[in-house]
């Protein structure tokens, strides 16, 4: 953690109406520095930075950060929840069917919500979530050899 990250992160937490704690700062920076991390990986990295933190506290902080719009939760079918720091741009994801690797995919066309629903049922749609499924390069290579 650099000294330039902590004040900015702390200000973001305060701006979202959240109490600033070492654990929340570490958690937010871990999610933003990670690559679609699961809760266990986040907890391990946060513990490496700040010492003991219960898994329940990690879940509660992730929920608070997600509700405040500081991080995003994704949950591909058949996969545990993952968290990312890329927010506000309605991007999508590609998921490997074999190893579960996840990568970002920019919006397919146009601005958010990228896709126009054939029927909106009266909803004011502001976001579309698309998950592309396939094999990552490593799994594809392994399968063909």
N, C-alpha and C positions, 0 to 999 in steps of 0.2 A: 504494500500500500504506500503510495507516495503522499506527501503532504498536500499536494494539489488536489488529489482525489477526495480526501476526507472532508474538507470544507464544502466542496461542491455537493457531495453525497449527503452530508448533514443538512445542507440548505434545502436539498430536494425533499428529504424526509420531513423537515419542518414545514416546507411549503405544501406538502400533502397532508399536513395535520397529524403527522406521526411523531412519536417521541424518538429522539435520537439516542441510540445505544450503540455500544461497540459491536454488539452482535448484529444489529440491523444494518449498520454501515458495512460490516464484513459480508453479510449475506447479499446485500444489494450489489456490491462490487464483485462478489463471486459469481452471481448470476450473470452480470453484464460481461464478465471476463471469460465465462464458460461457453460451452457449445451445446445448448439444449440439454442441460444437466437435469438428472433426476434428484429426488430429495436426498437420498443416501449420499450421493456424490457431493451435493451442496453442503450437507451436514459435516462431512469429513473435511472439506476445504475450509469451512468456517471454523471448525474446531482447531485446525492447524493454525489459524490466525488468532483466535481469541481464547482458546482453551475450551473448557466444558460448556456445552449447550445441549439441552435435551432435544430429542427428535420432535417432541411435541412443540417445543418453543420454535423450532425451525418451521414446522408446519404452520403454526400460528403467524409467524412473521411473513412467510411466503403468502399466506392468505391476505394479510394486511397490505403487503406491497402490491399484490395483484389487484385488490380492490381499489387501491389508490392510483392504479394505472402506471406504476413505476416499472413493473415487469409484466410479462405475459405468460400465461399457463397454456400449454398445448397438451392434448391427450389423444395421440393417435390410437385408433382401435386396437385393442389387445396389448397395449403398452401402458406402463405407469405414466403418471403426469410428469412432464418436463417443463422447465422454466427457461425463459430467455429475456435478455434485456432489450431486444429490438422491438419497439412498440410504435404504435401510431401510424403505421404505413400499410396495414392490411396485406402484408406479404403472406405467402403460403409456404408449404413444406413438402419435401420429398423424403420418403421413409423407405429404408431397405427392409424388404420382407424377411431377409435371412438374419442379419446381425442387429437390426434396429437402429442403425445410424440415421441421423436426421440432418438435413441441410435446408437452408432457406432458399426459397424461390420467389423472385420478385413477382409482382402482380402480373397476371397474364395479359390483360389489355386494359387500357384506360385507367382512370382513377378509381379510388375506393367507391363502391364495393367491388369493382372488377367484373363482376358477373351480374347480369340482370335476371332476376327470377322470373320464370314463366308465369307465376301467380304469386302475388305478395300477400294475399289473404288480409289485406288492410294494414299490414305491418309497415312501419317506416324503416325500411332496411338500410343499415349504415355499414354493414360489414359482411364479407363473404369469407368462408373458411374452406380452403381446398387442400386436400392432401393427395399428393401423387405417390403411388406405390411402385416399387420395382426393386432391382438389385443394385447395390453400390458397386463401384468398380472392383473392389477387392473381392466381394462375394461372387460377382459375375465372372471374374478371372478364375477363381477357385472352382467354380462349378463347371467351367468349360475345359479345365485341365484334367 
